[in-house]
Amino acid sequence: MSGALDADARLAVAERIAREAGALAKEYFDRRETLAVETKRVLQDMVSEADRDVERMIRTGLSEAFPDDAQLGEEHGHLEGTSGLTWVIDPIDGTAPFLAGLPGWCVCVGACDDAGPLIGVIHAPILGETFVAARGRGATLNGSAIRVTDRFDLSTGLLGIGANDRVPHGNVGDMLAAFMEAGASWTRYGSGALMLAWVAAGRLVGYVEPRMSAWDCMAAYCLIEEAGGRVLPFPQGEAMLRPAPVLGASPRCYEQILELSQLTDDAVWGGRDNRG
């Protein structure tokens, strides 16, 4: 991608589209009991017509504005591009709480290039919060600058945790035990993307998940880096199509969380089929 003006234009479009997508998602949320729902990989991994229609809306808007950019989305897969930039889209992160009538879901529109996360917009319509960031431009929440916490550490703050069926369940329990033995308090909310955004906002000291998809974390990774935090790099190229370890944290806590989670140890976390 070329030039500051290009990045600014993409950021403005991403924020507009995320808000419009959030409005559409909320329309579905308000009539969620009528939605057609399907199971994907496992019973807990659900998708509704809302997910598909919201992603379709986001993709159409991005294609009209930037037809040369690639796209990667949770529901409609990978679309090749020629610009060197890839939009990474999760139309509704937190489908389970969405369908249950809980507020912990969000729309994620992120972008990356060869250097990593470039743009991040996370819009949580029910909570009334919009997180926005772009490389070199800082991170904001509802227009106000945000920073990762420098007040709390792992023993005094709150750590976000995510896990799923892609990893051995017993090893998740071991990870939680290691954190608790280190004096950490942890929480699990409906959306991993939203918890990562809360790291950027200084609400959580970190967030860790042994296997996560790019569309769940790319937008938030940009937020965290621009808010002064650290992230575990997500694989690029073909590897971006597969789940990978995810960690975002304040600099004060990053290394300790990485060590306790053993996140990069394939002997701990590599024992399952980690595709898609």
Buried (B, 14 or more C-beta within 10 A) or exposed (E): BEEEEEBEEBBEBBBBBBBBBBBBBBEBBEEBEEBEEEEBEEEEEBBBEBBBBBBBBBBEBBBEBBEEBBBBBBBBEEBEBEBEBBBBBBBBBBBBBBBEEBBBBBBBBBBBBEEBBBBBBBBBBBEEBBBBBBBEBBBBBEEEEBBBBEEBBBEEBBBBBBBBBBBBEEBBEEBBEBBEEBEBEBEEBBBBBBBBBBBBBBBBBBBBBBBBBBBBBBBBBBBBBBBBBBBBEBEBEEEBBBBBBBBBBBEBBBEBBBEBBBBEEEEBBEEBEBEE
